């Protein structure tokens, strides 16, 4: 459940951050016969859109980064939970000793209490540090994904003579567009081919 929430959060963050910039070309469509009239109409308008949610879900590079982020989060949580478990055991042992007068002196009990408070403070700092590291790593991955998609779209749009690529994230940026303007599947297909080629 937590992993599903993390994936949804990653998708939402990437979607918001990865809003595509307007890509301008020289305004000239390709010469020659381009195929069906609908494709020519799209090229003439120069405006298309990408369903960002679908792109992030279907793009292998984004999926791989999401899995990497989940693994990093799980490793951090495991490390923290182990240290928290040891601390909890120390606290239970301290409480048991206090109740059974297990300390030789009041000073020894106070010293142990100070040590446990210091350990608790260190645990809180570790939790904050791990959370911050995870956010920095996520931001770095988001930037890398955004750069990959934006750089690809600059070249892709020049080839297709598109003047603008809009982002449609859960229908909040685009109120209406015909399906012919949706280039998501083509973009995902090309991006995945490029990603597979880069791994070889």
C-alpha positions, 0 to 999 in steps of 0.5 A: 500500500505504501509503495503504491502511494509512493508510486502515485506521489512520484507520478504526480510530482513528475507530472507537475514538474514535467510540464512541457515547455513550448517548443517553437519551430521555424513554422514550416510544415514538411513538404511532400505527401505526409499521409492522411488528411488528419495528420496534415491537419495536425501538422498545419495546426502545430499544436499537439498534446501528451497525456503525461500520466500515461507517458510516465506509466508507460515510459520504461526509463520512468518506471525504472527510476520509480522502482529505484526510488522505491528500493531506496525508500525501502532500504532507508526505512529498513535501516531506520526501523532496525535502529528504532527497534534497538532503541525501543528495547533499550527503553523497555530495559531502562523502564524495567530497571527503574521499576525494579530498582536495578540501578546502583545509584540515582546518578547511574539512572540519570546517566542512562536516561540522558544516554537514551534521550540522546539516542532518541534525538539521534534517531529523529535526526536520522529520520529527517536526514533519510527523508531529506536524502530521499527527497533530493534523490527524487528531485534529481530523478525528476530533473533527469526525466524532465530533461530527457523528455524535453530534449527528445521533444525539441528534436521530435517537434522539429521533425514533425513541424509541431509548434507546441506540445501541451501536457494533459495531466489527469485532464486538468490542463486540457479541457478538450482536444480531439484524439488525433492531437494526442501523440502520447503513444508515439512519443512513448514508443520512440522514447522506449526504443531510445532507452532500450538502445542506450542500455546496450 
